[in-house]
Amino acid sequence: MYKTLYDVIVVGGGHAGYEAALASARMGVNTLLITLNKKLIGRLPCNPAVGGIAKSHLVSELDALGGELGRNSDYTGIQYRMLNTRKGPAVQSNRIQCDKDLFPVRIQAVLGMQKHLDIHDDIVTEIRTKGSKICGVTTRGSGDIDASAVVICTGTFLRGRVLIGMKSINEGRMGEESAEELSTSFDRFGFELGRLKTGTPPRIHRDSVDYSKMEIQPGDNPPPFFSRMARKEWKMFHVEHQKESSIGMNAMFHVEQPGMHPWMPGTDQIPCWLTHTNENTHQIIAENLKKSAMYGGLVEGTGVRYCPSIEDKIVKFSGRDSHHVFVEPEGRNNIRLYPNGTSNSLPEDVQGQMIHSIHGLENAEIIRPGYAIEYDYSNPTQLFHTLETKLVENLFFAGQLNGTTGYEEAAAQGFVAGANAAIKVLGGGPFTLSRSESYIGVLIDDLVTKGTDEPYRMFTSRSEHRLTLRQDNVYYRLFEKTKKLGIVDISEIEEISDQGKQIQAECDRLETIYFDGKSLGQMLRQPNFSYKDLPHNVSSLSDEVIKQVEIEVKYAGYIKREKERIDAARRKEDQHIPSDFDYDNVKSLRYEAREKLKNIRPENLGQASRISGVNPSDVSILMMFIKRETGQN
């Protein structure tokens, strides 16, 4: 039963919403999650997978800090793969196919057991303020609900439009009501809103495809996990060719609700399949382009550059004879397949022709058509790095509302916004992550500093410090932030601390012990040489510690240079710019730079240097002026 007064209200039950609600509640403040339908919380409305290049770094960082997306993916996974295995550790990434039916069931069970958290079915129609500070929300069914802080995680629901051919339906997702009034409320407060577009492919029946015409894509064994919990469980209980009892697992891991542990993570993996479009497919699409919402003039918003619709692929890559189509199962007992690579906004009859032209899908039964969806987003330069809005104090935005695309980007923002909302209520200092310590920091800094006019997707190339921001070292590089935040259990903190000390001690030892005229560190840096090949290795070290030792020693020279660059960048980050700084007084600044700085209002010189239109000479002028005005060194 919900109350009418809370510390924090979270609006929206997608991946940003549940992470925000859990982060807030786990920090001990009374939290309310408002969503249209609590049975739909945590759905995977598009792709049935979590992770991928750079996205898995975000998920791993969430797990280190105390988020839930990684654990939920591990425990509802049906296939586990490591991508980029032929490349170095900096760009290797996990990708997990999840069971679409059980993923939301498990996350709803987690939410149901969480202390300090209530869930209420309703639709928020406006935000309310007292002066320039948030004081609550108004809902359609329950009227006013008061709160000290509010986190908005509306996904694609703000004035959402589902588009199929020339048909437009006011929905946030197919079959779900859009949020019309809330956008109007944001307009009244002066928020700059724009339109973006994304899409999803049709779904086809798993018994109607010819798998013999497609290439099998099996999972990896042993399976790569996102979470420490799943890795521990695999290590403790996995016996080759032997299944463990779920009842036994539940008892050992104190699972109190059904759905929390549907099966042993990593077992009984289900393959995906690879096929391709062909010239016939492309001809069908080309002949019907004007019938699609995108090319027929119905779409106003900008689409996803790095995950284009099939119409966009045919137009923009006209020289290609074929495109990949990954056929992905949506669950163990789910009849739907997800033909990844066929997202479109074509009429339903044309979608049928297109799908049936693809090898292996000639007789595919389409269960649900694909569609485009267009929605409002807020320019993210209107936010601080805490994701608090600059216009309204204690109001936070997270997820697709900030112009991003993807479950992982949304969840990362939700966690940061929820944690900061709780901290603000508790009277603490801001929780922020820098570009030099996390991909979450890169994501948020890109958004609040540069903004976006197209759906933003994370890539490893967006980070200038990839070698130190690896997926494998996430628990150690974020250790101090995790410890200070206080969400992760103290026993986990102590275990990570002990492992970090072991890694450092062994790296130091290898540089001081010599064998045949070489240090053990020099020997380990030789090609095709592993830790276990070393004389005098320590057999008691865990595989995780050994992996870190190998990477730290083999890449020591590169890591040292990268840390020097990080230290240089950090000196700029440490030079703060007063929030009320008057850029108009700095007459030597170029007009363009002055206008950009006034609009973004960077928090420090490092952020100022990354603003488009602000060049190094502008930063030098600004630095000298700030030193003179504030006395900073």
N, C-alpha and C positions, 0 to 999 in steps of 0.2 A: 504494500500500500504506500503510495507516494504521499509526501507532505507538501506544504506550500512554501517552505523556506529551506534552501540548501546552500551549502558553501559553493558548490560548482554544479552547473547544469551543462551537460553535453547534448548537442542536438545532432542526431543522425546515428544510425546503427551500422554503418559500413566499417571498413578497416581502420579508418582514421577515428571513427566514433568509439568503437570498443576499446582501442588502445588508449584513447584519451580518458575514457571513463575508468578503465582499470588503473592507469597511472595515477589518476587523481585519488581514487578510493584507496589504493595501496599506500598512499602517503598519509592516509588517516583522516581525510576530510569527507564530509557527507556529500555524496555525489548523486545526481539524478541523470539518467540517460533517457532522453525522449526520442522515440522513434515511431514511425508509422505503424509497424507491426513487429512486436518482439520476436515472433517466430521466424522473421526474415533477417535477424541480426547476423552479421558475419557471412553473408552469402558470397559465393564467387560468381558474380553475374556474367562474367565474360570467360576468360581463359581458365581452365581448371588447374593451372600451375602457379607456383610461387617460386620466385628466384629468377635466375638467369644472370647474364653479364652485368656486373655492378649492382644489380638489384639484390643479389644474395648478400652483398656486403652490408646493405641497409638492414636486411633481416637479421644477419649475424650480430650487428651492432645493437639492434633492438633486444636480442636475447641477452647480450652482455649487460645491458642496462636494466633489464627486468620486464621487457615487453613480452607479448604472447604469440605473435604471428609465427615465429620460428617453431616453437613447441607445437602449436596447433597443426602446422604443416607436417612436421615429423610424425605426429601421432595419427594423422589421417591420410598419410601418403600412400600412394599405390605404385609409384615409380620414383626412383632416386638416381640422379645423374650428376656427375661433375663435368662441367664444360671447360674447354680450353686446356685440356690436360697436356697438350703438346707444347704449351707456352709456360712461362714462368709463374711462380706462385702469386704474383701481384694481380694477375688477371684471371686466375682460375675461379670458377663460380659454381655454386650448387644450383640445381633446379629440381623441384619436387612436383610431380603430378599428384594432386590431392583428390580425395573422394568428395565430390560436390555435395553429396547428401549429408555426409558425416562431418565435414568441416564446420558448418554452422551449428550443428548439434553439439559438438564439443565446445566451441567458443561460448555458446549459450549456457552450457553447464558450468564453465569457468566463471562467467558473469553471475550466474545464480548463486554460486558459493562465496562470492566476494563480499566481505564485510564493508560497511559504509556505502553500499551501492544499491540504489533502487532503479527500477526500469518502469517506464510509463508509456503506454501507447497513446499517441496524440500527434497533432501537426502544429508546429510553431508558426505563427503568423507574423509576429513582429518581436523586435528586441525593445527593451525599455531601459531608459537611463534616468539618472538623477544628476543634473548638471552634465558633465562630460564623462560620467562614470556609469558603467552598466549596473542595473539593479534587478534585472530579471528578464523574463520573456512572457509573451502572451500566447496562449494556445487556443485552438479552435474549440476543443471540448471542455477544457478545465479552467479557462480564463488565465489570470495572472499567476505566475509562480516566481517567487523572489529568489535571488541568488547573488552572492558576492562576486562571482566570476562566471562567464559563459563561454563555452567552446563550440563553434559552429563547424560541423562536418557534414555538409549536405550533399557531397558527391555531385552527381549529374542531375539532381532534382530541382535546382533553382530554375524556374521557367523551362523545365525540360520538355523537349519535343522528340518523339520517336518518329523516324522518317523511313518509309518503305515506298520506293517509287515516288509518285506524286502525292502520296498520302501522308498527312502530318497529324499526329495524335499528341495531346497534352499529357505526357507521362514522363516520370523520372527514369523509369525502366519499363520495359514492356509489361503491361498489366498493373503498374503501380502509379499512384497519383503523383503529379508534380507539385512542387511548392511554389505557388505563384505569389502569395502575399509577402513572403519573407524578402524576396528581391525588391519589392516596392518599399519595404521598410529600410533596406540598405540604401536605396536611392535617396530616401528622405534624409538620411544621415550624411549624405555626400560621398559615399563610397563610389569609386570609379569601377564600373562593371563592364565586362565585354562578353563575347560569345565564343565558345569553343565547340568542337565537334569530335566525337569518337564513334566507334561502331563495333559490331560483333557479327560473326558469321552465322549462317544457318546451322541448325543441329540436325543430325541424321541418325537413323536407327542403326544400331550396331550389328543387327542380323541381316542388314540389306546391302552390305558391302562385300566385295571380293578381295579378301586379304592376300590371296595368292598373287595378285597383280601389284602389290605394294611391298616396300622394303621394310622389314621389321626393325624396330628401334628399341632394344632391350634396356633395362636399367643396369646400374652398376652394382657389383657385389665385391666387397662389402659396401653397403649403402652410405653415401655421404649425408650427414645430418646437419641441420642448422643449430640445434640446441645441445647444450651440455647434458641435459637430462636424458635425451634420447641416446646420445653416445655412451653415457654411463650404463644405461639399461642394456644396450646392445652388447657391451663388453661383459656385463655381469651375467647375462642370461642366454646369450646366443650360443647354441650348440649346432654345429653343421648338420643339416638334414634332419633337424629335430625341432618341432614346434613347442613352444612353452604355453602353458595354460594361461588364458587371459585372466581367469579368476585368481591365479597365483600372483600374476603381475599386479593386479589391482590391490591385493592385500599388501604386497611388499611396498608399493608406492602410495599407499594410503588413499586410493581413489575411492571417493564416496558416492559418485553418481555414475549411472550408465552413460556410455558415450565418451567418457574421458579416455578410455583405453580400449578402442575397438579391436585392435590386434597388435601383435608384437611389431613395433616399427621396423620397417625394412624387409619384412617377410612377404612372400607370395606376390612379388612384383608383377605388374601387368604391362605388356609392351605397348608402345606407340607404333605408328606406321607412317611411312613416308611415300608420298606420290607427288605428281607434278601436274600443273596445267599444261596445255598444249596449244597449237595454233588454232584448233577448232574452238577451244575455250575463249581465246583472245578475240576471235572473230565474233562470237556470240555477244561478248561484252561490248566490243566496239560498235556493233550494229545497234545496240540498245542504250548507249551512253546517255542520250537525251532523256531517256525514261527514268534514269536514276535521280535520286534526290540531289546528289552532289553535282552532277553535270546538267541537271535540268533546271537549276536556278533556285531550288528550295532551300539549300544550305547557306547560311550566312556566316557561321563560325569557321575558324581555321582548324583543319584536321591534324592528326598525328603524323609528323614528318617521318618518324622512324618505325612506324607500324602502319603503313598506308593501306587503304582499302584496295580491293582487287581492281576497281576502276582506275584508281590512281596509278597502280603498277603498270597497267596496260598503256596508259597515256604517257606517263613519265619515263617508262623504260620500254619504249616501243621496239627497241632492237633485241629484246630478250625473247627467245623462243618458248621459254617455260619458266614457271616459278614454283618454288617448293610449296607443298601442302602437307602439313603434319596432321595426321588423323589421331586425335588424342581421346582416350576413354574418359568419361566424366565420373566414373565410380565403379566399384566392384559389382553392384547390383543396379546400376543406372543404365538404361537402354540407349542413352544419348552418346553420340560421338561429336567431338568438336573439330571440324576441319580447319585448323589454324592456317591462315593465309587466304581465306576466302571472304573476309569481312567486306560487306557491300551494302548499298542502299537501293538496289535494283528492285523492280516489281517481282512479286512472288513467282509468277510464271517464268520469268527470265532467269531467276535464281535456280529454278528446277533445271532448265536447259543447261545452264553453266555447270552445275554440280554433276549432271549426268554425262558431261563431255570429258570428265576427268577419269583417268585410268583407275579402275577399282571401284568407282562410284557410279558406274553406268546405271545401276538399278537401285541407287540409294533412295530410301524413303526419307523425305524431309519432314521432320517433326515440328520444327518451328523455323520461320524465315529469319534471315539476317536482317539487321537494320542499322541505320545511323542514328545517333542521338546528339542533339544540340542543347546546350545549357549555358547558364550564366556563370561567369567566374569573376573574382575580384583581383584587380591588379596587385600582385604581392609586394610591390614596393611600398604599399601602404602599411607594412608590418615591420615590427622590430624583429631581431633575431630570436626572441622568445616566442614569436608568432602572435604576440599581442598587437592589436591594431593601434595605429597612431591617432586615429580619430576618436576612438572610444576606449577609455581606460578599463582594464579587466575584461575586455572582449577579445577572444582569440579565434583565429581562422586556421583550419587545417584541411589537407587533402585536396581533392580536385577543385574545390572552391578557390584554391590558390594557383590554379593553372597547371597542375601536374597530371600525369596519367600513370596508372598502375597501382596495384594493391600495396606494393612495398613502399613506394613514395608516400602514399596516403598514410599508411600505418606509422611510418617514421615521424611524419609531421604530427599526427594525432598524439603520439606519445609525448613529444616535446611540448605541445600545447597543453595537454592535460597535466603534465608535471608542473609546468610553469603556472597554470591556473591555481593548482593546489598550493604551490610555494607562495604565490602572491597573497592568497587567503591567510596562510600561516605567517606571513610577514618576513619571509626569507629573501635572500638575494636571487637574481635570475639564474636559471640553468640554461647555459648555451654550450654549443659544441663548435669548435673552430674548424676551418678547412684543413688545418694541418693535423687534426687528430681523428677525423671521422668523415665518412661519406655523407652522413646525416648533416654534418657541418657544411660540406660542399653544397648539398641540395638546398639547404635553407639560405646560405649566403648567396648562391646564384639567384634564388627567387627574390629575396628582399633587396638585393643590390642591383641586379640587372633587369628584374621583371621578366615577363614572357608574353609573347603574343601568339604562341602555339603550345599545345600540350607538351609539358616538360617531362623528359624521360632521363633517368640516370644512366650514365656510361662511365667506365673507368677512365676514359679520355677526358672527362670533365675535371678530374683531380690532378693537380700538379705534383702530388706526393704519393703516387700509387705504390711505390716500393715499400713505404712504411705503413700504408693503410690497407694491409692485406686482410683477407677474410680469416686467415688462420691465426693471426695474432690479436684478434679483436678484444679478448678478455684482458690482455695485459696492457694494451695501449689505452683502453678505456677504464682501467682499474680504479684510478683515483676519482674519476667522475662517477663511476658506479657506486663506489664506497660512500662518497659524499651524498649522493641522491638517496640512498638508504632503502631502495625497494627490494634488492636482491638479499636473500637470507644471509646472515652473518657467517654461517658455516661454509657457504659457497665462496664468500669473500675471502675467508681464511685459506681455503683450499687453493684458490687462484693466486693468492699472495705467496703461498708456499711454492707453487709451481714456478712463479715468476722468479723467485729467489734461486730455485734449482737451475733454471735456464741461465741466469746471469753467472752463477757460480761455475757452471760447467763450461760456458763460453770463456770465462777468465782462465780456468784450469787448462783448457786446450792450448792456450797461447803460451803457457809456461812449462809444459811438459814436453820434452824432446825425445825423439826416437830416430836413430840413424841420421843425426844432424839436422833434422827438421822438427819444428814444433808440430804437435798433433793438429793444431789449427791449420798449418800449412798443408799437411797431408790431406785434411778433410776438404780443402779448397781445390784439390786435384780433380780433374774430370772423372766422372763415373766412380767416385769414392764416397761411400756412405759412412755414417757414424759407426755402424756395427763392424765395418772393416778396420777400424782403428785398433791398434794395440792399446792396452790399458783403458778400454772403454768401460763405462759404468753400467753393468747389466741391469741394475735395479731401477734405472730411470724409465719412466713411462714412455709410451710411443709418442704421446703429445709433446712431452718435454724434448725428446730426441728430435722430433720434427722441427721444433723451434730452434734448437741448437744448430741443426744443419743449415737452416736458412740464414740465421744470424751470422754464422761463421763464413759460409760460402759467399754471401753477398755483403760482407762486412765493409769493404771499401765503398761500394755504392750507397749502402745505408748511411755510412758516416757523412758522405757528401750531401745526401738528402737531408740529414738532420741539421747540417750547417745552413742549408737553404731555408729550412723551417725556422731556425733561430733568427735568421736575418728577417724573414717575413714577420715573425712574432714581435720584433722590435717595433715595427709599424703598427701592429695590432695593439700594442701597449700604449700608443700615443692617442689618448682619447680626445674626442672633439666634444665640447660642451653642447648639450641638447638645444640650448638657446643661442648658439653661435650665429652671428650676423654676417653672412657671406657677402652682403652688399658693401660692407666696410672694407673688404679686400679688393681695392680698385684694380690691382694688377692682375687679378684673375680674368681670364677670357670670359666673355658673356655666356657662351655655351656651357662652360664648366660651372660658372656661378649658378646658372639656372638648374643644371642637373644636380648640383650639390644641395640646392635649396629644396628640390623635389624629393630626393632620396633621404637627405639629412643623415649621412653616414655616422656611425658611432665611433669610428676611429680612422686613422690615416690609411690603414690597410684596406678597409672597406672602400674608402674614398678612391684609392688607386685602382679599384676594380670596376668603377662606374664607367659605362660607355660614354665617351665624350669628354672624360677627364684624363688629361695626358700627364706624363711624369713631371713636366715643368709646372703644371698646375699644383700637383701634390707638393713639390718643393716649396712653392710660394706659400701654400697653405700651412705647411709644416713650420716654416719660419715665423709666420704670423701667429700661429697658435703658441709657439714657444714664447714669443714676446708677450702675448696677452695673458697666458696662464702660468708661465714660469716652468713648464715641463722641460725636462732634459731630453 
